[in-house]
Amino acid sequence: MIIDYHIHTKLCGHAEGEMEEYVQSAIAKGLKEIGFSDHFPLFHIELRDLSMKMEDMPLYINKVRELQEKFKKDISIKLGIEVEYTPEIEKRTKELLKNYSFDYIHGSTHFLGNWVFDHPAYKDEWEKRDVYKVYKEYFSRLGRMVGCGLFDVVAHIDLVKKFGYKPDRGLTEMYKEITGLIKQHNLCVEVNTSGLRRPVKEIYPSEELLKICFNSGIPVTMGSDAHIPEDVARDFNIALALLKRIGYKKIATFSNRKRTLVNL
């Protein structure tokens, strides 16, 4: 079974196409299950076009429910969400999430302070920073996210490499530390193909990090991070080859925050 659990919508302000077009793209590619996981509203920083607005949440949820009913004979559609983790607003995020019934919640971090480190408009900041220290800060933030108890899936776990900036020393110890926390807190890691469409030209996570996940017994799910309908399940052939090469035979699916492993 092949799934795509990371699909965005134009409600986030930086995706294109109608939600039904994403569903039709998935059906045309032979997928049996997908999940929408658009960006949960940001409220710790004022930057436009990065996430849904709070008033759009009912529209998002109702549209997913509508599509679930319309296409129930063709494909299973899950209601997911991608939530930005920021320590300062962890409590408020937790309270807000209680108001919704998602099938799964992706946890991710795109901010280090006020710096959106993966945004093209702020890429120049990389030239002013110590790359190793950025990675260290990123994985430290990710560790807090993993331990907070709000999430089911760690989305694009090594997103920090997006623009191809990499430290001049190994990352194995960082990888072992974060996977130890993921295992301890029983989370799942997303294999996200969007990195192949970015300057780094790599899947998230890297092969080294994914091997550590496998050796630690951490389950995985799959996502294209599609922001246009054509990108649904894009490059999944490459991801599947990687998963099988490493040894994964099963993939995680979710329903009502409960995880089930199914055969790839």
N, C-alpha and C positions, 0 to 999 in steps of 0.2 A: 504494500500500500504506500502511495506517495501522497503527501499532504503539503500544503503551503499555508502556514499559519501567520504569515506576516504580510498583510495586504492593507494598503492605506486607501484613503478616499480624499476627494477634493475638499472635504470639510476642514482638513488640516491646513489648507492654504498653500501647499506646495506640491500637490498631486493633481492629476488630470483625469478626466473621464468619469462616466457614471458608474455607480457601484454595480449595476447589472452587467455592465461591460466586462468588469473583472470576473464576475461569475461565468459569463459566457466564454471568456478566454480560458478559464480553468476547465470548463466542460470540454471545449474544443481540444484541449491538451490531454484529456483523459484522466484528470484528477477526480478522485472520489470524495475528497474532503478538503475544504479550505477554511480559513478563519480570517475575518477582518480584524485588524488590530491597529486602529488609527491612534494618533497621538492624543492622549488625555490632556485636558486643558492645563496650560502652564499658568501659574499665578505667583511665581517667585521673581519673575523678571518681565519687563515689558519689551518684548520683541514680537513684531507681527509676523504672521504667516509661518509659524513654527508648530502650531497645534490647533486643535479644535477650540472653540469657545465653549464655555460652560452651558450657554443656552442652546448649543448645537447637540449636546449629548442625547436628549430625547429623540431628535431627528435621526441621529446615527443609529441608535438602538432600534427604533421603530422600522427603519429601512432594512436593517439586517433581519429583523423578524419577518418582514414582508417578503424578503428574498428567500428566507428559509422555507416559507410556505409555498411560494411560487415555483421553486426549483427542487422541492423535496423528493421528486422521483428521479432527479438527475444527479444531485450532488448534496452532500452534507455540508452545511455552512455553520461555522461556530462564531460566537460573539466573543471576541477578544479585545484587548486594549493594550497600548504601549504607554507605560507611565514613566515619566522622568523622575529619577531619584535625586532628591536634594535633602541633605540632613536637616537643614533649617526648617523645612516644611513637612518633615516626615509625619508628625502627628496629624497635621491638617489633611495630608494626603490619605492617611489611614481612615480618618473620619469620612471623607468624601467617598472613598471606595466602598464603604459599607452600604451606600445607597444604591449600588448596582449589582446585578447578578451576571457576572461574566463567566465564560467557560474557562478562560485562562487569562493571566495577566503577565505581560512581558515587563520586566524591569530593565531600564537602560539609563545611561548617563551620557549626556552630550555637553555638559557644562563643567568647567573647573573654575569656580568663582563666577565671574560674569563673562568668562571667555567661552564661546561656543566653539570648541576646538575642532569640530568636524565640519564647520560651515565655511564654504569657499570665501565668503566676505571677510572672514577673520583668519584666513590661512597664514597671512604674513606674520602673525604673532609667533608662529613656530620658529621663525628665524631668530627671534629674540630670547628663546627659551633653551634651557638644558633639556635635551630630549629624554634622557634617562630619568630626570626628575619629573617630567611630565608623565611618563609611564608609571612611575612610582606613585604619584599623586592619583592618577586615574585608577590604578588597581586597588589602592587604598580606599578610594571612594566606592569602588565596585564591591569591595569586601564588606563595607558598612551596608550597602544595598542588599547584599545576599543575606546578611544577618538580621535584617529588620523584620522579616516575616510577612511581607506584603505580597511577594511575587511567586510565580510558578516557574517562570522561564527567565534565564539570563539572555537577553537579546544581544546580538552581535558583540560578543564578549570582548574582543580586542579591536573595537571600533577605533581606538586611539591611533591605529596604524593607517587610517584611511588615506592620508595624503602621501604615504610612503616614507615618512620620517621614522627612522628606527635607531635605537641606541647602539653605541659601539661596543656594547657588552651583552652577554647572554641574559635571557629573560626566564630561564628555567625555574629559578627559585620563586619568582613572582607567580609564575604559572602554577607551581605546586601549592603555593599558599592560597591562591584564589580557588583552585579546584578542591583543596581540602575543606574550605568553608562551604563550597557548593555541595559537596558530599555530606558534610555535617548537617546542613540545613535542608537536604533532600530536594534540591532544585534540579531543573533540567536546563541543558544548554542548547541554544539555537545554532544550527548550522545555516548560516545566512550567506546567500550567493551574491549579494549586492556588492561585496568587496571586489568582485571580478569586474565590476563596471566603474570602479573608482581608480584613482592613480596607483594605489598599492597593488592592484590586479591579483588579489588573493581572496579566498573565501575567509569569512569569519566563522570559527577560529582558524588559526594557522594549523598546519598539519602537526607540528610539535605539540601545540596546546590540545588539539583534539585527541592525540594519542594519550596524553596524560589523563584527559577526561575518560577515555575508554578504559585505561588501566585502573582508574579509580572507581569504575562501575557507575559513572554518571550517565544517565539517559540523555538522548538528544531528540530534538524536533527539527523541522525544516522551515525555512522562510526565504522568500525572494526579496522581501522589502519593496514590493512593487509600488510604484507611484504613478505608473501608467498601466493600462490593462495588458499591453503586450508583454510586460515584464513578469506576469504571473508565471511561476515555476521556471523562470529563465535560468539557464545553466544548471538545471537540476541533474542533468546527466553527469556533469563534472562532480557535483556534490555527492551523488550516489556512488560514483567510482571511488571517491575519497573515503566515504564511509565504509564501503566494503573492503577496501584495501587495509584500512585500520582494523577492521574486525566487527564492526557493528552489523547486527542482523535484525535489530528491532528499532522502532521509532516510537516516540511518545505522542499520544493523542490525549485530548482533554475534553471533559464535559462536566460542567458545574464545578470546576476547580479540582476535579478528580482525574488522576493520570492513569492511562492504560497503555501498555506496550503492545504494539502490533508488528507483524513481520513486514520487513521492507519488501 
